[in-house]
């Protein structure tokens, strides 16, 4: 792959999946898993409008918007 055009920063890494030994990556490193959806959307080239629409319809922690406890044993 190093001879292919437009394949910059080629690197081989251990796969995060147990059934796969290695993965091949190239280009800019992806954002870390803990980054928010806005960071991922910008990295993958989505428009700001598309990112805002996605974030509005897919909250990361829907349970955090509820102010009361949901546990039946909580007081």
N, C-alpha and C positions, 0 to 999 in steps of 0.2 A: 504493500500500500504506500510505502514511502515514495514510490515512483509516480503515483497518481497525482494529477494536478489538483489544486485546491484542497489538499488534505494536510492541514498544518497541525503541528504539535501532536503527532501520533504517539500514543502510549498504551501499554498493556497493563491491566490491573486485575487483581483478584476479583472475581464476581461476588456480588452480595448474595447470590442465590446458591444454595447448597448443591444443586444438581448441575451447575455449570462451573468449570474451573477458572476460566479467564474471560474478560471482556476487553474489547478494543475500543478505545475512545480517541477522538481527534477534535481539534478546534478548542475553543475556550472551555474550561471545566464547567460543568453544570453547577448551579447553586447548591448549597448544602441542603439536606432534607428538611431542616428546621426553618428555612426561609419561608416567607409568606407567598401567597399565590400571585401577588403583584410582581414580586421579583421574578418568579418563574415565567409569568406572562411576558414581561419585558425581555427576558433572556431568549425566549422562543419566538420573539418578534410580533406578538399580538399588539393590536392598537390599544391606546389608552381607553377608548370607549369599550372595546371588547373585554378588557381586563376589569374595568369598573362594573360592567354588566355581569360578568362571571362572579366576581366577589360579592356583589349584591345578592345574587341568587344562590350562592354556595358558601354560607358562613362557615368558618373553620371550626368553631365550637358552638354549635347551636344551643347546647345546654347552658352555656354561660349567659345567655340572654334571659334566662328564667330567674327571677329574683327569689323564688321560694324553693325550698328543698323538695326533692322528688322521692326521697326515701320514705317508705311507710313506717320505719322505726324512728325516724328523726323527729325531734320535738321542737 
